Amino acid sequence: MLRKLSVSDIVLTGFIATVGGAECAHVLAVFLHKSFSLAAALTLGGTVAVFLCCLAFSVLVARRDRKSIDPLSKKEKWLLAALGCVCLWVFALLISGKTIDVHGDMTVETVQSFLTTDAPYSVNPLTGEAYTAGMPMRLRVLCLPTLYGAFCKFLPVTPWTWIHTIVPCFVFVLSLVAFYTLGTTLFPESRERRPLFLLAVVLLLLAGTYAYGMDGFGLISSGWRGVSLRNLILMPYVFALALRRRYMGIVLCILAEACLVWTLYGLGMCLLTAAGILICDLILRRRISKKEVAS
Amino acid sequence: MSYLKSAWNGWGEFITAGKLAGVFLAALLFLLFQRKKVKQQTFLLYTTIAAVLCIFPVMAAILMLYQTIFFDYQWIWTMVPMTCFCAFAAVLFLEDHLKEYTSDKRVKAAVVLMLLGILAISSGLGKKAVDPKALTTGEVKTILTSVKENCADETVKLWAPEEVLAKTRALDGSIELLYGRNMWDNHLNAYAYDVYSEDLQEAHFWIEHTTWYERIPDDECLETVVNRGVNCILLPMEVREDSLEIFLTEYEKKAVLFEKYYLLTRIR
């Protein structure tokens, strides 16, 4: 199994495992009425365990691949330098906090209410009072507030700073890993094209900050939201997995999306996209085999 | 029918704010003409089909049904790899097509600059308009500290203008509010089944239009606020004198904050 995995696969699978762990802890707190403190402790513990496992696997894979990696060419070094500069610009935008857009989002209020009441959804996060008519179950099961709240509970950082400033930085790094995995899939023979691909992706993200729903807006202005995590991390990874026909990974992405974003009973964009790519792949393979038979 | 209408209007709105969708279609056209040279045929075929499904209203409406009413039109474009595809096309253009056309570095540099220029123009240049009423996080924190110091009760229930309430629960989860951000940000109403009663909506209108004469009477607004257990009010200083007098029958003036608000607390 380790032979097929790269470091980027391990990192992204670790992210999905973290989301899965947070979901289990969140469901425990919501449906079994356990305290948020317990859910937070389980989430944080799970995250640390996942991080250590990913680190160990990454070291093993890096050692395995060390001898087969050629030194960087001059062109690659220039491209990586340019990519580094643009990434610094993105980090500066994220850390400045001036690009935040909270319209239609109440993640910070939700985390604050979890921390204050030590129970998930015991009060309406927007008013602090008890719900009169309740909230949709499909929102209640989503785990992001527990995942973020777990760090706010045990680290000396306010929810506002953690969610609006630090989390988007992590999301940006993970999105680079996801887009790099896709770049490796799209350009398997040419390593030189991958940093150029990443550079183009980051420039396109910066250019796409003008409207709600664009990937760039999702990263720069709302990098903590479930839809942003899906669009920037899960979707590029799904494209990469589907093009490589890695079905187990696709299933994990579909499950992760169901934990992060409102879906049609678990049927989300990851499933639709993966199905679309696999159908297209089937059509093309049949066409090729017909041509081979004909010739 | 409403989905069809949203799908019809959605595409128009999607391409109005910025033109990255145009860049994407140009990239798609370029690669379709070069399709025999493109090794990733599955990626190209899928992107083409997905884009067609998202543009044409009937299929777009079906996709909107699939993603549920919780999301607007633009979210169906999640299934189209716009960013990756444009980047993929850019790499193939620069690495294959441009290399075939010329080996002159100056020409290549000029082409790269033009592409960056096209990207900059397509991004909808210009900054978002800043709301002049908006308060910084630091200002709201100062206000909330003052509110907690002056309010004698253990639990503070606050009524204030939008620019204060917008950040209150995000900065301090212990303060209750008469109403939340979903009073003016309708997208937040999707997160709960609760609705605000008419008297709360009128109280919101009252405090956002403190100098108007044509609104609910001051004593009715006061009654709403008192009955809901509000023990702390931030009234804008532009409030009319007669309105302030009525509120001072149940609340006392404790402080003036940022020369913008009267801080009133409940008389015990």
Boltz contact constraints between the chains, C-beta under 6 A:
constraints:
  - contact:
      token1: [A, 103]
      token2: [B, 185]
      max_distance: 6.0
  - contact:
      token1: [A, 104]
      token2: [B, 187]
      max_distance: 6.0
  - contact:
      token1: [A, 106]
      token2: [B, 188]
      max_distance: 6.0
  - contact:
      token1: [A, 108]
      token2: [B, 170]
      max_distance: 6.0
  - contact:
      token1: [A, 109]
      token2: [B, 169]
      max_distance: 6.0
  - contact:
      token1: [A, 109]
      token2: [B, 170]
      max_distance: 6.0
  - contact:
      token1: [A, 112]
      token2: [B, 173]
      max_distance: 6.0
  - contact:
      token1: [A, 113]
      token2: [B, 173]
      max_distance: 6.0
  - contact:
      token1: [A, 116]
      token2: [B, 173]
      max_distance: 6.0
  - contact:
      token1: [A, 116]
      token2: [B, 174]
      max_distance: 6.0
  - contact:
      token1: [A, 126]
      token2: [B, 180]
      max_distance: 6.0
  - contact:
      token1: [A, 126]
      token2: [B, 181]
      max_distance: 6.0
  - contact:
      token1: [A, 126]
      token2: [B, 182]
      max_distance: 6.0
  - contact:
      token1: [A, 127]
      token2: [B, 177]
      max_distance: 6.0
  - contact:
      token1: [A, 127]
      token2: [B, 180]
      max_distance: 6.0
  - contact:
      token1: [A, 128]
      token2: [B, 176]
      max_distance: 6.0
  - contact:
      token1: [A, 129]
      token2: [B, 176]
      max_distance: 6.0
  - contact:
      token1: [A, 131]
      token2: [B, 194]
      max_distance: 6.0
  - contact:
      token1: [A, 132]
      token2: [B, 194]
      max_distance: 6.0
  - contact:
      token1: [A, 133]
      token2: [B, 193]
      max_distance: 6.0
  - contact:
      token1: [A, 133]
      token2: [B, 194]
      max_distance: 6.0
  - contact:
      token1: [A, 134]
      token2: [B, 193]
      max_distance: 6.0
  - contact:
      token1: [A, 135]
      token2: [B, 192]
      max_distance: 6.0
  - contact:
      token1: [A, 139]
      token2: [B, 191]
      max_distance: 6.0
  - contact:
      token1: [A, 160]
      token2: [B, 170]
      max_distance: 6.0
  - contact:
      token1: [A, 182]
      token2: [B, 84]
      max_distance: 6.0
  - contact:
      token1: [A, 186]
      token2: [B, 40]
      max_distance: 6.0
  - contact:
      token1: [A, 186]
      token2: [B, 88]
      max_distance: 6.0
  - contact:
      token1: [A, 193]
      token2: [B, 91]
      max_distance: 6.0
  - contact:
      token1: [A, 193]
      token2: [B, 95]
      max_distance: 6.0
  - contact:
      token1: [A, 196]
      token2: [B, 91]
      max_distance: 6.0
  - contact:
      token1: [A, 197]
      token2: [B, 87]
      max_distance: 6.0
  - contact:
      token1: [A, 197]
      token2: [B, 91]
      max_distance: 6.0
  - contact:
      token1: [A, 200]
      token2: [B, 87]
      max_distance: 6.0
  - contact:
      token1: [A, 200]
      token2: [B, 90]
      max_distance: 6.0
  - contact:
      token1: [A, 201]
      token2: [B, 83]
      max_distance: 6.0
  - contact:
      token1: [A, 201]
      token2: [B, 87]
      max_distance: 6.0
  - contact:
      token1: [A, 204]
      token2: [B, 83]
      max_distance: 6.0
  - contact:
      token1: [A, 204]
      token2: [B, 86]
      max_distance: 6.0
  - contact:
      token1: [A, 204]
      token2: [B, 87]
      max_distance: 6.0
  - contact:
      token1: [A, 207]
      token2: [B, 119]
      max_distance: 6.0
  - contact:
      token1: [A, 207]
      token2: [B, 123]
      max_distance: 6.0
  - contact:
      token1: [A, 208]
      token2: [B, 20]
      max_distance: 6.0
  - contact:
      token1: [A, 210]
      token2: [B, 17]
      max_distance: 6.0
  - contact:
      token1: [A, 210]
      token2: [B, 18]
      max_distance: 6.0
  - contact:
      token1: [A, 210]
      token2: [B, 123]
      max_distance: 6.0
  - contact:
      token1: [A, 210]
      token2: [B, 124]
      max_distance: 6.0
  - contact:
      token1: [A, 211]
      token2: [B, 17]
      max_distance: 6.0
  - contact:
      token1: [A, 211]
      token2: [B, 18]
      max_distance: 6.0
  - contact:
      token1: [A, 213]
      token2: [B, 74]
      max_distance: 6.0
  - contact:
      token1: [A, 213]
      token2: [B, 75]
      max_distance: 6.0
  - contact:
      token1: [A, 215]
      token2: [B, 83]
      max_distance: 6.0
  - contact:
      token1: [A, 231]
      token2: [B, 78]
      max_distance: 6.0
  - contact:
      token1: [A, 239]
      token2: [B, 81]
      max_distance: 6.0
  - contact:
      token1: [A, 262]
      token2: [B, 70]
      max_distance: 6.0
  - contact:
      token1: [A, 264]
      token2: [B, 68]
      max_distance: 6.0
  - contact:
      token1: [A, 269]
      token2: [B, 78]
      max_distance: 6.0
  - contact:
      token1: [A, 269]
      token2: [B, 79]
      max_distance: 6.0
  - contact:
      token1: [A, 272]
      token2: [B, 79]
      max_distance: 6.0
  - contact:
      token1: [A, 273]
      token2: [B, 79]
      max_distance: 6.0
  - contact:
      token1: [A, 276]
      token2: [B, 46]
      max_distance: 6.0
  - contact:
      token1: [A, 277]
      token2: [B, 46]
      max_distance: 6.0
  - contact:
      token1: [A, 280]
      token2: [B, 42]
      max_distance: 6.0
  - contact:
      token1: [A, 280]
      token2: [B, 45]
      max_distance: 6.0
  - contact:
      token1: [A, 280]
      token2: [B, 46]
      max_distance: 6.0
  - contact:
      token1: [A, 281]
      token2: [B, 42]
      max_distance: 6.0
  - contact:
      token1: [A, 284]
      token2: [B, 41]
      max_distance: 6.0
  - contact:
      token1: [A, 284]
      token2: [B, 42]
      max_distance: 6.0
